[in-house]
Amino acid sequence: MMPTDERLTDDQKRLVESCQGLVRSIASTKRATTDAEFDDLVSAGNAALCRAAKKYDDARGAKFSTYAYKKIKGAILDRIAEVRRVKSTEYPQMDVRRSAVDPDDYAFSRVLHDDLACALDRLRDDERAVVSLLFGFDGSGRRTITEASEALGWSIERVMLTESAALDELREQVPHLADYFDDWEA
């Protein structure tokens, strides 16, 4: 099984490593304003950092940390917004026998489920394992980066890099689900 971080060049890996403190600093600062888990904010920041390293062009004259800062902060703020959105829409468990299900919603949900299952099958085993744990596709509910790292026996950084690579792959292979993958990140 090939490690996920091999998708980054050596120069890109150095850029990512040089800004790990920046990710943690931004996550720490923003953590005070939210119920989001620190590890989830760091995960979102690291995924953005990896994407920034892939797209960075030093010929434009900007320092990488300056370029990456906006991407990292944006991803962390998006994750905070997602957590708030989820918290605001949580409802008590309803008795299914008494609730009517909209047929259009059900059909859409089934199509989405089937498309997602096919998309996950296209991932490498390590990517599928990480995505399944982080987003609860294994049936045990969503897990934090730390919990996924412990379950897999991997470093937190490896889990974050694998998540980033998997979501990039899913966006590329199944473009019509890209909005859903973006909502997941982190």
Backbone hydrogen bonds, N-H to C=O, Kabsch-Sander energy under -0.5 kcal/mol:
donor,donor_aa,acceptor,acceptor_aa,energy
6,E,3,P,-1.6
7,R,4,T,-2.1
8,L,5,D,-1.3
13,K,9,T,-2.6
14,R,10,D,-2.1
15,L,11,D,-2.1
16,V,12,Q,-2.5
17,E,13,K,-2.8
18,S,14,R,-2.3
19,C,15,L,-0.9
19,C,16,V,-0.9
20,Q,17,E,-1.1
23,V,19,C,-1.9
24,R,20,Q,-2.1
25,S,21,G,-2.5
26,I,22,L,-2.5
27,A,23,V,-2.7
28,S,24,R,-2.5
29,T,25,S,-2.3
30,K,26,I,-2.5
31,R,27,A,-1.9
32,A,28,S,-0.7
32,A,29,T,-0.6
33,T,30,K,-1.8
34,T,31,R,-1.5
41,L,37,E,-1.9
42,V,38,F,-2.6
43,S,39,D,-2.4
44,A,40,D,-2.3
44,A,186,A,-0.6
45,G,41,L,-2.5
46,N,42,V,-2.9
47,A,43,S,-2.4
48,A,44,A,-2.1
49,L,45,G,-2.3
50,C,46,N,-2.4
51,R,47,A,-2.1
52,A,48,A,-2.7
53,A,49,L,-2.4
54,K,50,C,-1.8
55,K,51,R,-1.6
56,Y,52,A,-1.7
60,R,57,D,-1.8
61,G,58,D,-1.5
67,Y,63,K,-2.2
68,A,64,F,-3.5
69,Y,65,S,-2.0
70,K,66,T,-1.0
71,K,67,Y,-1.0
72,I,68,A,-3.2
73,K,69,Y,-2.9
74,G,70,K,-2.3
75,A,71,K,-2.2
76,I,72,I,-2.4
77,L,73,K,-2.6
78,D,74,G,-2.2
79,R,75,A,-2.1
80,I,76,I,-2.3
81,A,77,L,-2.4
82,E,78,D,-2.3
83,V,79,R,-2.4
84,R,80,I,-2.4
85,R,81,A,-2.6
86,V,82,E,-2.6
87,K,83,V,-2.7
88,S,84,R,-2.3
89,T,85,R,-0.9
89,T,86,V,-0.7
90,E,87,K,-0.8
96,V,94,M,-0.8
98,R,95,D,-1.5
99,S,95,D,-0.8
99,S,96,V,-0.7
102,D,100,A,-0.5
106,Y,102,D,-2.4
107,A,103,P,-2.6
108,F,104,D,-2.6
109,S,105,D,-2.5
110,R,106,Y,-2.3
111,V,107,A,-2.3
112,L,108,F,-2.8
113,H,109,S,-2.5
114,D,110,R,-2.6
115,D,111,V,-2.8
116,L,112,L,-2.6
117,A,113,H,-2.4
118,C,114,D,-2.1
119,A,115,D,-2.4
120,L,116,L,-2.7
121,D,117,A,-1.6
122,R,118,C,-0.8
122,R,119,A,-0.9
123,L,120,L,-1.3
128,R,124,R,-2.7
129,A,125,D,-2.2
130,V,126,D,-1.9
131,V,127,E,-2.6
132,S,128,R,-2.5
133,L,129,A,-2.0
134,L,130,V,-2.9
135,F,131,V,-2.2
136,G,132,S,-0.5
136,G,133,L,-0.6
137,F,132,S,-1.1
138,D,132,S,-1.3
139,G,136,G,-1.7
141,G,136,G,-0.6
143,R,133,L,-0.9
148,A,144,T,-2.5
149,S,145,I,-2.6
150,E,146,T,-2.4
151,A,147,E,-2.5
152,L,148,A,-2.2
153,G,149,S,-1.4
154,W,149,S,-1.9
159,V,155,S,-1.9
160,M,156,I,-2.4
161,L,157,E,-2.7
162,T,158,R,-2.4
163,E,159,V,-2.6
164,S,160,M,-2.4
165,A,161,L,-2.4
166,A,162,T,-2.6
167,L,163,E,-2.6
168,D,164,S,-2.2
169,E,165,A,-2.4
170,L,166,A,-2.6
171,R,167,L,-2.4
172,E,168,D,-2.1
173,Q,169,E,-2.7
174,V,170,L,-2.5
177,L,174,V,-2.1
178,A,175,P,-1.8
180,Y,177,L,-0.8
181,F,177,L,-1.8
182,D,178,A,-2.5
183,D,179,D,-1.9
184,W,180,Y,-1.3
185,E,181,F,-1.2
